[in-house]
Amino acid sequence: MVIILPTLPLLVNPIQNFLIMIGNNSENLQVCSICGVSIAEDGQVNFSDGKPGTRARLYARVCQYTEKPECINRETELIGELTAQDRYETGEDLTIPTLSTSQATN
């Protein structure tokens, strides 16, 4: 048996191709050409890794740092209010060891 799939445009992220092929045929499914996430009609954001999230989480972690107009998550009324859980946790500062000149010559 041979299965012929429709030709899809080559997308940057293979997950985008997968989401399209598995039949999420909602006309309102948006796929961002910048970061590769998909946003379902109900606002659920499907990241390339990890559990689904919200537009607020996507904005806090990705969209606020891009200046590209193609970003699909720019509408503040759809993003909603950002919470502390939307942002990445801050970690401790790392101490980077330095070599003294006497160590470097040995």
C-alpha positions, 0 to 999 in steps of 0.5 A: 500500500502506498500513501501519498501525502500532499506536498507541504511547503518546507518549514523551518521546524519539522514540528510545524510539518508534523502539526500540519500533517496530523490533521489539526485542520483548524483554520485558526491554527497559527504557526509562527515562522520566527520561533516555530510554535503553534497557537490553537484556536483556543489560545493554547501554545504548543512549544517544540518541547515540553507541555503546552502553555499560554500566549503570556508564557510565550511572550515572556520567554520569546516574543518580547525579545524579537523585533521581527514583525512576523511574530504572531504573538504581539496582540496585548489583549490576547497575551493577557497579564504576565505572571511570575510563572510565565517567566524563566526562573532566575538562577544563581550567578556563576563564578568563573575561575581565572588563571593567574599568570603563574598558573598559565606558564606552568 
